[in-house]
Amino acid sequence: NSNNNPIGIPTGDTIFPNIDSSVTPSQRSLSPQRRSRIQREEETNSRFLHGDELVELRAHIQNIKTELIDAQRKGDVSKLRDLTAAFHESTNMDAEHVYLTNLEQSQIASSAGNDDEAREYMEEAMTARNCLPQF
């Protein structure tokens, strides 16, 4: 039987077939809505770097900025394109940057009368803001 371990003892799926084995015992007492919210929060937190990794990321971003200036001065279009992509990818891992950028874009879209676009930017800003310890 595939629901037995190698020595033939029934696993949780055999004993309790209707219980999701990916849910820990302490999570089973939580409502499905709360489990879903916790999962969303974990996914959001995993998007952004924290602590020492964030410090290293910000130093990396500064290096990219320096290289961008150098590539622009030299007129190296290919390098500019690669560095710009690296800059955007890196800054999207910094919750504070994502928060401030989307907040600003929301205000710009709102003042231009693009309410749906403004709302999307604001939702992304609030998602990032929830990962910032100062809020």
Secondary structure, 3 states (H helix, E strand, C coil): CCCECCCCCECHHHHCCCCCCCCCHHHHCCCHHHHHHHHHHHHHHHHCCCHHHHHHHHHHHHHHHHHHHHHHHHCCHHHHHHHHHHHHHHHCCCHHHHHHHHHHHHHHHHHCCCHHHHHHHHHHHHHHHCCCCCC
